[in-house]
Amino acid sequence: MKFVKADWDAEMHGFDLDPSVYLAELQKMRDELPAEAWAFASDAEHYSMRSSRCVKDLELAAISVPTDKRGVLTIEFSANQWKHDSGLVIRYSGVSHFSIDCDQSIDWMQADTVLLDEILPRQDGCLHEIALTDASITVHCRDLEALWGDAGRAGRAGRAVRRSSGGHPVSGGPSGSGGGVCRRGVLCWGHDR
């Protein structure tokens, strides 16, 4: 990520997380970010670590890849039982790139959880990068919609990413779409890898 810090600290035996530089820059991006992306990124609780609406500690639950170019990419996160009242569903419209980079270096965690995320403006939309404990997700899209609760489960379209026995995603977008593993440990789908 460009501004948000989410790095492993070997001395601390944990992750060093700091969104402060991003939050200082975010106000400058207001006119450049799509409306829904701005609403999600600028929500007062988004980076408030003790809030039940903070993305930190959400667990990656499912990814639904659209089967055509008009479809919506959907990523679902389950609530952390000690922190969140509900899960989060993010729907991406106008997706031009989607990738998951899996490190597979942390074998003591059952699920990948969100460390932090960052939404930046880009031509014709935004870039959303989500740092997970053992992977990262990158989406280039026209806009995104973030829904807390179970509201996003109805009408889910597309194909869910399968998981290996280790819990990591192993398949990409529709056949012929450029999906699949495109380089070591990275799952890509879209036009502008």
Order of alpha helices (4+ residues) and beta strands (2+ residues): beta-beta-alpha-alpha-beta-beta-beta-beta-beta-beta-beta-beta-beta-beta-beta
